[in-house]
Amino acid sequence: MKILVIEDEYKLAEYLKRALTEHNHIVDIAHEGIGGLHLAREGQYDLIMLDVMLPDVDGYFVLRSLRQNSTIPILMLTAQGKVEDRVKGLHEGADDYLVKPFALSELLARVLALGRRGISDASETPNSNLLCVADLELDLLRRRASRAGKKLDLTAKEFALLALLMRRQGEVFSRLALAEQVWDINFNSNTNVVEVAVRRLRGKIDDPFEKKLLRTVRGMGYVLEPSND
């Protein structure tokens, strides 16, 4: 893949370039947001790795600017591990979120997953702010959700959870993976917050309708995908 890394920490940027190059990727680097935005618009990239804290503009500005006319997979990198930051990134249009420090093996796994998704993912319409799975629609810009034309009233957490599942439709998410992406990274395994949220979300997007989209995969987690019924 051809990857653009927008990261102001020189040592980290060079480390990422070396590691990704060793795994047969082509890597360009930008150390500022505006320069990275220019490269992203002019180059033909398969993936962008975008730091949140940049010296000129923040990563969210770059993310919003790209999402005006691009559906390229974007992996946010940040030292900000608060749940509000991850939710904001997902709302703004990020495909995935990785908190520093991270293991190289995890980074490479996410890069490969996003690369595959960039090639085969048909979940987004040409309007990059609109996610669609069957008759379920999520407008990221206007923060609106609907199914079969009926408006869905979602909380902020339900919206973030649904956005993640729709962006990666067909992918099974473990309870822990959902907790890390949507809730606090220091997830307490004794809490049932994920199960409760999934149950409430299912009650809004599935229960009133004949065909179900949000499934539980026994022993593995949850997946959102069109029904084969």
Secondary structure, DSSP 8 states (H G I E B T S, - for coil): -EEEEE-S-HHHHHHHHHHHHHTT-EEEEESSHHHHHHHHHHS--SEEEEES--SSS-HHHHHHHHTTT----EEEEES---HHHHHHHHHHT-SEEEESS--HHHHHHHHHHHHHHHHH---B-SSTTEEEETTEEEETTTTEEEETTEEE---HHHHHHHHHHHHTTT--B-HHHHHHHHS-SS--TT--HHHHHHHHHHHHHTTTSSS--EEEETTTEEEE-----
